[in-house]
Amino acid sequence: MILSDKTILNYIRTSQIIVEPFEESSLQCSSLDLRLGNSIAFYDDLNIIDIKSPIQAKTKVFEEYFIINPGEFLLASTIEYIKLPEFITAFVEGRSSLGRLGLFIENAGWVDAGFEGQITLELYNANKYPIKLYAGMRICQLVFAKLDEKPHKVYKGKYLGQKGATPSKIFMDFDRK
């Protein structure tokens, strides 16, 4: 079941869903808008990406805006730090107005029940023109859904508590037994 604005607001007011900072004006009828933070990360000067090895990413902090060039891939982060209870999951969706400019906004699309942290977004400019993005702008939205029952496992993964644009930690998958 997708949560309505009334239910989302009730869960936030009762601290069952944590959103810091929270602005009530970001609440839509069935989603919550999140804003672009002020740091980006990107992979540069790599001959190959070996997913079994840690990958170094370069990070930049910007004050007002950054430009994403055609065909460029960057990681960015939301301003908001969220914490989901064990009975709520969320989908991350890019804003349609930005998609219509050729900006693909993703985060693998899913936030597991029990996750907490800032949302890392994968940005890709599919347009033939550079796109200027501003710190604090609405960049994506969370659509919340209630699980049918409490899961056996809530999220305790490698991105728990992440802050800022967080590069891939897929190499840690190979440490699992």
N, C-alpha and C positions, 0 to 999 in steps of 0.2 A: 504494500500500500504506500503510495506517494503521500508525503505529508503536506498539508495545507499551510498557508501563512499563519493561521491561528495556532495550529499545533506546533509549528516550528517556534513561534514566539513564546508559547507556553513552556516548551522544553528549554529554551534559552533563559527565560525568566526564573525557572526553577533549577537552573544549573545542571539539567540533565544533558544538554548539549552546551558546550563552552565555545564561545566565539569571542576572541579578544584581539583588537577592540571590536565591539559590536555597534553598528549604527542601524537603528530601526528602519531608516530610509532605504537600506539595502535589501529589505525583505520584499520579495515579489509574491504573487498569489500562490505559487507552488515551488519556490526556490529562494535561495539567498545569494545575492551578488557578492563576489569577493573582489578585492582590489589588488592591483599590481604593486609589489614591493619595489625596493630600489637596488636590487642586486641581480646580476645575471652570471651565468657560468656557461662555458663553452669549451669544446675540445679543439685543440690547436696543435699543429706540428706533430701529428701522429702518423707513423707509417702504416700502422695497423692497430685495430682495437682487438686485444686479446681478452675475451670475457672471463678468463680464468685469473687475470692479473688486475690489481688495482689500477685504475685509469686516472691520471692526473687531469684535472680540469682547471682552466684559468677562470678566475672570478673578477668581476668589476662591480664597483658600487657607483651608481650614478645619482645625481641630485635631482634632475628635472626629467630627463628623457633619455632614451637610447633609440638607435635606428637598427632595424633588422632588415638586412639586404635580401634581394631575391635569391631564393635557393638556400638561405642560411637557416641553420638550426641552432637554437639557444635554449638554455634552461633559465627559467625565472621562478619567482616565488610570490605567493600572496602576502599581503600585509597581515592578514588575519591568521591567528593561531587557533586551531580548532581541536576540540576533544569530543569524540563520539562515545556514547555509552555502548554497552555490549549488545543492545537490542536495536541499534540504528546503524544503517550503512548509508553511503551517499555516492552519487554519480557526479563527476565533474564535467561540465559542459562549457565549451567556448561560447562566447556571445555571438549571436547571429550577425550582428552589425559588423563585427570584426571578421567573421568568416566570409562575409560578402566582399571583403577587401582582399581575400586570399590568405588570411592569417589563420593557420591551423593551430588550435590550442587544445592540448591534451594533457593528461597525467596518467595515462593508461586507463583513464576513464572511471576509476573506481577508488573509493575510500572505504576500507574495511571497518566493520564494527570494532570499537575499542581503539581505533587509531587516534593519535594526537600529534599535532605538529602543524607547521605551515605546509601548505600544498605546493609541491614543486610542479611547475608546468613545463611541458615541452612545447616550444613555439617553433613553427616552421612557416616561412614566407613563401607561398606558392605563386605569388604575384610576380610580374616582371618589373615592378617598381619597389623601391625601399619604402618601409612603413615606419613612421615615428610613433613610439609608444611612450606614455608618460607615467611616471610614478604616481600612484594614488588613483589611477583611472580604473573603472570597472572592467575587469578582464575576463571573468568567468562566473559561473554560477554553480552552486551546489543544489542538487535535488536529493532530498532525504527520503529514505524508505525504511519502514519498520519491518524487522525480521518476524517471521511467523512464530519463532520460539528462540529462546536463548541458545546460542551456539555452544558446542563443546569447546571450541577454541576461539578466543577473541584475538585481535591483532596484537602480536608481540614482536613484530618483524624488525628488520634492519633499519627501517626509516622512522621508527617510533621516536617522537620528540624532535624531529628534524626542524632546523631553522635555516632560512635562506635557500637559495637554489642549490639543491643537493644532487651531485653527480651520481651516476649509477654505482651501485654496490653489488652488481650481479656476481662478481668474483666470490662473494661470501656464500653463494649457493653451493659452491663446490666444497665448502668446508662442512656441509651438513652430512651427517651419517644416517 
